[in-house]
Amino acid sequence: MKLRLRVLHLEDDPDDAELIRATLDAEGIECDALRVETREDFVRSMTCTTFDMIFADYSLPAFDGIGALEIAKEKCPDTPFIYVSGKMGEELAIDSLKSGATDYVLKQRLSRLAPSVRRALKDMEDRAKLREAEGEVRRYHEHLEELVRERTAELEEVNEELRAAYQDMESFGYSASHDLRSPLIVIEGFSRILMEDYGDKLDDNGRQLVTVVRENTRKMAQLIDDLLAFARISTKELRKAEIDMKDLSERTFEELNPHEAGRKIRLKVGEMPPSPGDVPMIRQVFVNLFSNALKFTTGRAEAVIEVGGNRGENGNVYYVKDNGAGFDMKYADKVFGLFQRAHSNKEYKGTGVGLAIVKRIIEKHGGRVWAEGDTGGGATFYFSLPGEACAGDRRRLPGAG
């Protein structure tokens, strides 16, 4: 099946034009060629008709191939342009290709013309497919950008709703705190009056029952405080600064230690690289971890608590270690859960919220927590903070068990 082409042929010699047509016809390419000789006819033809290809002699008496190429690139830049000329040196041919010509074929080597035509058509087809693909990609990108704009607007709306919800939740927390505390205050007040004014009229069992009521009232009040503290972490904005972790841990422990009067307690402080973080929140982490260590070492003649840390590849890892009651490692995944406890409330008092607060604070900073323990052999609690370093390699930590 012959290939049919509409060709604009700039050629002043009719015999050469016919020879070129016949050569292509013999190669299965039928050309419907419009031959022109002048610049005016060349321009007018391109204005009136669409061509599949342009052939041009390089040198004509009143019009040269360079001018024709410039016009063709301006009028129909996607149409293949092939020089078919008898006078064209190698250097000139290379310059023409640099100027935008598709190919050049010498008239004395017309056997090259048919392959050149087919290559040009194939290149044009490939460019058309590429433009179509680029158009698809552009349309896809535009569609993605539109989706991103829509999703961004939706996210902004959701964020606004979340901010409002957080504000509502915080308001609810304060309101709930007040509403829950009010009856507790009443219960505590009346039970105290009952003991002061009517204690001598109660038997031992009655006084014991009132004592239990008061203890549970205080426990409930503490639980409310802990739950509110836990909830506030979600809504509180991080305000990061460079923290001297060693200094912060030492000062925090000193503030807690006076409450442990009569106990023999020794604090060992190792190296602790500084780290970016929210100072009040990280202080709360140390408060909870130290309080935990002090509570579970109450049965020891001397409580030994260690704190330290090291620098790794992705941040810093810190630890608080004690020689207290420890815990069974089967509970390791639960100790940081809300209301999860490795020991009964009869053994050690608590609400089961302190370590959950530690976990939430550290995760809010982009870090993680984990623990190691041995029943009767103490426990070590770790937390990581992203920064200049942190491989989380526990074996490198001085306090690791």
C-alpha positions as CSV (number, residue, x, y, z in Angstrom):
1,M,0.0,0.0,0.0
2,K,1.5,3.3,-1.2
3,L,2.1,6.2,1.2
4,R,0.4,9.3,-0.1
5,L,1.8,12.8,0.7
6,R,0.8,16.3,0.0
7,V,4.2,18.1,-0.7
8,L,5.2,21.7,-1.3
9,H,8.3,21.6,-3.5
10,L,10.5,24.7,-3.9
11,E,12.3,23.8,-7.1
12,D,13.1,25.9,-10.3
13,D,13.9,22.9,-12.5
14,P,10.8,20.9,-13.6
15,D,12.9,17.9,-14.7
16,D,14.5,17.6,-11.3
17,A,11.1,17.9,-9.6
18,E,9.8,15.1,-11.9
19,L,12.8,12.9,-11.2
20,I,12.3,13.3,-7.4
21,R,8.6,12.5,-7.8
22,A,9.4,9.4,-9.8
23,T,12.1,8.2,-7.4
24,L,9.7,8.4,-4.5
25,D,6.9,6.7,-6.4
26,A,9.2,3.8,-7.2
27,E,9.8,3.5,-3.4
28,G,6.1,3.4,-2.7
29,I,5.6,7.0,-1.8
30,E,3.1,8.8,-4.0
31,C,3.5,12.6,-3.9
32,D,0.9,15.1,-4.8
33,A,3.5,17.9,-5.2
34,L,2.9,21.6,-5.7
35,R,6.0,23.1,-7.3
36,V,6.8,26.7,-6.7
37,E,9.8,28.8,-7.7
38,T,9.4,32.2,-6.0
39,R,9.2,33.5,-2.5
40,E,5.8,34.9,-3.1
41,D,4.4,31.6,-4.3
42,F,6.1,29.7,-1.5
43,V,4.5,31.9,1.2
44,R,1.0,32.0,-0.5
45,S,1.0,28.2,-0.9
46,M,1.6,27.7,2.8
47,T,-1.1,30.2,3.7
48,C,-3.7,28.5,1.5
49,T,-2.9,24.8,1.8
50,T,-1.7,22.3,4.5
51,F,1.2,20.1,3.4
52,D,2.6,16.9,4.8
53,M,6.1,17.8,3.9
54,I,8.3,20.5,2.3
55,F,11.2,19.8,-0.2
56,A,13.5,22.7,-1.1
57,D,16.4,23.3,-3.4
58,Y,19.0,25.1,-1.5
59,S,20.0,27.6,-4.2
60,L,17.5,29.3,-6.5
61,P,18.1,32.4,-8.7
62,A,15.9,34.8,-6.7
63,F,15.3,32.8,-3.5
64,D,17.5,30.6,-1.3
65,G,16.8,27.6,1.0
66,I,17.8,29.5,4.2
67,G,15.0,32.0,3.6
68,A,12.6,29.2,2.8
69,L,13.5,27.4,6.0
70,E,13.0,30.5,8.1
71,I,9.5,31.1,6.6
72,A,8.5,27.4,7.0
73,K,9.5,27.4,10.6
74,E,7.4,30.5,11.2
75,K,4.3,29.4,9.2
76,C,4.3,25.6,9.9
77,P,6.9,24.7,12.4
78,D,5.8,21.0,12.7
79,T,6.0,20.2,9.0
80,P,9.1,18.3,8.0
81,F,11.5,20.3,5.9
82,I,14.0,18.4,3.7
83,Y,16.6,20.0,1.5
84,V,16.9,18.2,-1.9
85,S,19.7,20.0,-3.6
86,G,22.6,19.5,-6.0
87,K,24.9,22.0,-4.4
88,M,25.3,21.6,-0.6
89,G,28.6,21.0,1.1
90,E,28.9,19.0,4.3
91,E,29.5,22.1,6.5
92,L,26.5,23.9,4.9
93,A,24.4,20.8,5.4
94,I,25.3,20.6,9.1
95,D,24.4,24.3,9.5
96,S,21.0,23.8,7.9
97,L,20.2,21.0,10.4
98,K,21.2,23.2,13.3
99,S,18.9,25.9,11.8
100,G,15.9,23.5,12.0
101,A,15.9,21.5,8.8
102,T,14.7,17.9,9.1
103,D,17.3,16.4,6.7
104,Y,19.2,17.0,3.5
105,V,19.6,14.8,0.4
106,L,21.9,15.5,-2.5
107,K,20.2,15.1,-5.9
108,Q,23.0,12.8,-7.1
109,R,22.0,10.5,-4.2
110,L,18.2,10.4,-4.4
111,S,18.2,6.8,-3.1
112,R,18.4,8.4,0.3
113,L,15.3,10.4,-0.1
114,A,12.6,7.8,0.6
115,P,14.3,6.6,3.9
116,S,14.6,10.2,4.8
117,V,10.9,10.9,4.2
118,R,9.9,7.9,6.2
119,R,12.1,8.9,9.1
120,A,10.7,12.4,9.0
121,L,7.2,11.1,9.1
122,K,8.0,8.7,11.9
123,D,9.6,11.6,13.9
124,M,6.6,13.8,13.3
125,E,4.3,11.0,14.5
126,D,6.4,10.4,17.6
127,R,6.4,14.2,18.3
128,A,2.6,14.2,17.9
129,K,2.3,11.3,20.4
130,L,4.7,13.0,22.7
131,R,2.7,16.3,22.6
132,E,-0.5,14.3,23.2
133,A,1.2,12.5,26.2
134,E,2.5,15.9,27.4
135,G,-1.1,17.3,27.1
136,E,-2.4,14.3,29.1
137,V,0.3,14.8,31.7
138,R,-0.5,18.6,31.8
139,R,-4.2,17.9,32.1
140,Y,-3.5,15.3,34.8
141,H,-1.3,17.8,36.7
142,E,-4.0,20.4,36.4
143,H,-6.5,17.9,37.7
144,L,-4.2,17.0,40.6
145,E,-3.7,20.7,41.3
146,E,-7.4,21.1,41.4
147,L,-7.8,18.1,43.7
148,V,-5.0,19.5,45.9
149,R,-6.8,22.9,46.1
150,E,-10.1,21.1,46.9
151,R,-8.4,18.8,49.5
152,T,-6.5,21.8,51.0
153,A,-9.7,23.7,51.4
154,E,-11.4,20.7,52.9
155,L,-8.4,20.2,55.3
156,E,-8.5,23.8,56.3
157,E,-12.2,23.5,57.0
158,V,-11.5,20.3,59.0
159,N,-8.7,22.0,60.9
160,E,-10.9,24.9,61.7
161,E,-13.5,22.5,63.0
162,L,-10.8,20.6,65.0
163,R,-9.6,23.9,66.5
164,A,-13.1,24.8,67.4
165,A,-13.6,21.2,68.8
166,Y,-10.4,21.5,70.8
167,Q,-11.5,24.8,72.2
168,D,-14.9,23.2,73.0
169,M,-13.1,20.2,74.5
170,E,-11.0,22.5,76.7
171,S,-14.0,24.5,77.8
172,F,-15.8,21.2,78.4
173,G,-12.8,20.0,80.4
174,Y,-12.8,23.0,82.7
175,S,-16.6,22.8,83.0
176,A,-16.5,19.1,83.7
177,S,-13.7,19.6,86.1
178,H,-15.7,22.1,88.1
179,D,-18.9,20.0,87.9
180,L,-17.1,16.9,89.0
181,R,-15.2,18.5,91.7
182,S,-18.2,20.3,93.3
183,P,-19.9,17.1,94.5
184,L,-16.5,15.7,95.6
185,I,-15.9,18.9,97.7
186,V,-19.3,18.4,99.3
187,I,-18.6,14.7,100.0
188,E,-15.2,15.5,101.5
189,G,-16.6,18.4,103.6
190,F,-19.6,16.5,105.0
191,S,-17.5,13.4,105.7
192,R,-14.9,15.6,107.5
193,I,-17.7,17.2,109.6
194,L,-19.1,13.7,110.3
195,M,-15.8,12.6,111.7
196,E,-15.2,15.8,113.7
197,D,-18.7,16.2,115.1
198,Y,-20.0,12.7,115.3
199,G,-16.9,10.6,115.3
200,D,-17.3,9.7,118.9
201,K,-20.8,8.4,118.2
202,L,-19.6,6.0,115.5
203,D,-18.1,2.7,116.2
204,D,-14.8,1.6,114.7
205,N,-16.5,0.1,111.6
206,G,-18.4,3.4,111.0
207,R,-15.2,5.5,111.4
208,Q,-13.4,3.1,109.0
209,L,-16.2,3.5,106.4
210,V,-16.0,7.3,106.6
211,T,-12.2,7.1,106.2
212,V,-12.6,5.0,103.1
213,V,-15.1,7.5,101.6
214,R,-12.7,10.4,102.2
215,E,-9.7,8.4,100.7
216,N,-11.7,7.6,97.6
217,T,-12.9,11.2,97.3
218,R,-9.3,12.3,97.3
219,K,-8.4,9.6,94.7
220,M,-11.3,10.7,92.5
221,A,-10.1,14.3,92.7
222,Q,-6.6,13.2,91.7
223,L,-8.0,11.2,88.8
224,I,-9.9,14.2,87.5
225,D,-6.8,16.3,87.6
226,D,-4.7,13.6,85.8
227,L,-7.4,13.1,83.1
228,L,-7.6,16.9,82.5
229,A,-3.8,17.1,82.3
230,F,-3.8,14.2,79.8
231,A,-6.5,15.9,77.7
232,R,-4.8,19.3,77.7
233,I,-1.7,17.8,76.0
234,S,-3.6,17.3,72.7
235,T,-4.7,21.0,72.6
236,K,-1.5,22.6,73.8
237,E,0.7,24.1,71.2
238,L,4.4,23.1,71.2
239,R,6.8,25.9,71.9
240,K,10.2,24.4,71.3
241,A,13.5,25.7,72.6
242,E,16.9,24.1,73.2
243,I,16.7,22.3,76.5
244,D,19.6,21.6,78.9
245,M,18.3,18.1,79.7
246,K,20.8,17.5,82.5
247,D,20.0,20.7,84.3
248,L,16.3,20.2,83.9
249,S,16.3,16.7,85.2
250,E,18.4,17.6,88.3
251,R,16.2,20.6,89.1
252,T,13.0,18.6,88.7
253,F,14.3,15.8,91.0
254,E,15.3,18.4,93.6
255,E,11.8,19.8,93.6
256,L,10.3,16.3,94.2
257,N,12.8,15.0,96.7
258,P,11.7,17.1,99.7
259,H,8.3,15.3,99.6
260,E,10.2,12.1,100.3
261,A,11.4,13.0,103.8
262,G,12.9,10.2,105.8
263,R,13.9,8.1,102.9
264,K,17.5,7.4,101.7
265,I,17.5,8.3,98.0
266,R,20.5,8.6,95.7
267,L,20.3,10.2,92.3
268,K,23.0,9.3,89.7
269,V,23.1,11.7,86.7
270,G,24.9,10.6,83.5
271,E,25.7,12.5,80.3
272,M,22.6,14.1,78.8
273,P,22.9,15.8,75.4
274,P,20.7,18.9,75.0
275,S,17.6,18.6,72.8
276,P,14.9,20.8,71.3
277,G,11.6,20.5,73.0
278,D,8.8,22.2,74.9
279,V,10.3,22.9,78.4
280,P,7.2,22.6,80.5
281,M,6.1,19.4,78.8
282,I,9.6,17.8,79.0
283,R,9.7,18.9,82.7
284,Q,6.4,17.0,83.1
285,V,7.9,13.9,81.6
286,F,10.7,14.0,84.2
287,V,8.2,14.7,87.0
288,N,6.2,11.7,86.0
289,L,9.1,9.3,85.5
290,F,10.9,10.4,88.7
291,S,7.6,10.2,90.7
292,N,7.1,6.7,89.2
293,A,10.7,5.7,90.3
294,L,10.2,7.2,93.8
295,K,6.9,5.3,94.2
296,F,8.2,1.9,93.2
297,T,11.4,2.2,95.3
298,T,9.6,2.8,98.6
299,G,10.4,-0.8,99.7
300,R,14.2,-0.3,99.3
301,A,16.6,0.6,102.1
302,E,18.3,2.9,99.6
303,A,16.5,4.0,96.5
304,V,18.9,4.5,93.6
305,I,17.6,6.4,90.6
306,E,19.7,7.0,87.5
307,V,19.0,9.4,84.7
308,G,21.1,9.8,81.5
309,G,21.1,9.8,77.7
310,N,23.1,9.6,74.6
311,R,23.2,11.0,71.1
312,G,22.4,8.7,68.1
313,E,21.9,9.1,64.3
314,N,18.4,10.5,64.3
315,G,18.0,12.2,67.7
316,N,18.6,11.6,71.4
317,V,17.6,8.8,73.7
318,Y,17.1,9.4,77.5
319,Y,16.3,7.0,80.3
320,V,15.3,7.0,84.0
321,K,16.3,3.8,85.8
322,D,15.4,2.7,89.3
323,N,16.2,-0.3,91.6
324,G,12.6,-0.7,92.6
325,A,9.9,-3.3,92.2
326,G,10.3,-3.6,88.5
327,F,7.7,-5.4,86.4
328,D,7.1,-8.5,84.3
329,M,8.2,-7.8,80.7
330,K,4.9,-9.3,79.5
331,Y,3.4,-6.0,80.6
332,A,6.0,-3.9,78.7
333,D,3.5,-2.9,76.0
334,K,0.8,-1.9,78.5
335,V,2.7,0.2,81.1
336,F,2.2,3.4,79.0
337,G,-1.5,2.8,78.4
338,L,-4.2,4.9,80.0
339,F,-5.3,3.2,83.2
340,Q,-2.9,0.3,82.6
341,R,-0.9,-0.8,85.6
342,A,1.6,-3.6,86.2
343,H,0.9,-3.6,89.9
344,S,-2.3,-3.5,91.9
345,N,-3.5,-0.3,93.6
346,K,-3.2,-2.0,96.9
347,E,0.5,-2.4,96.4
348,Y,1.2,1.0,95.0
349,K,-1.2,3.9,94.8
350,G,-1.9,5.7,91.5
351,T,-4.4,6.5,88.8
352,G,-2.6,4.8,85.9
353,V,-2.4,8.1,84.0
354,G,1.2,9.3,84.6
355,L,3.0,7.1,82.1
356,A,0.2,7.7,79.5
357,I,0.9,11.4,79.8
358,V,4.6,10.7,79.3
359,K,3.8,8.8,76.1
360,R,1.5,11.4,74.7
361,I,4.0,14.2,75.3
362,I,6.9,12.4,73.7
363,E,4.8,11.3,70.7
364,K,3.6,14.9,70.3
365,H,7.4,15.8,70.0
366,G,7.8,13.1,67.3
367,G,9.6,10.7,69.6
368,R,8.7,7.3,71.2
369,V,8.8,5.6,74.6
370,W,9.6,2.1,75.7
371,A,10.4,0.3,78.9
372,E,12.4,-2.6,80.3
373,G,11.9,-4.3,83.7
374,D,12.5,-7.3,85.8
375,T,10.2,-8.3,88.6
376,G,11.9,-7.3,91.8
377,G,15.0,-6.0,89.8
378,G,14.0,-2.5,89.0
379,A,12.9,-0.8,85.7
380,T,14.2,1.5,83.0
381,F,12.0,3.9,81.1
382,Y,13.3,5.3,77.8
383,F,12.2,8.1,75.6
384,S,13.6,9.5,72.4
385,L,13.4,13.1,71.0
386,P,14.2,13.8,67.4
387,G,17.0,16.2,66.8
388,E,20.6,16.0,65.7
389,A,20.8,12.4,66.7
390,C,19.1,9.1,67.9
391,A,19.6,5.6,66.8
392,G,17.7,4.3,69.8
393,D,20.4,1.7,70.5
394,R,19.7,0.7,74.1
395,R,23.0,-1.2,74.5
396,R,24.9,2.1,74.2
397,L,23.0,3.7,77.0
398,P,24.9,3.7,80.4
399,G,21.6,3.0,82.3
400,A,20.3,0.3,80.0
401,G,19.5,-3.0,81.8
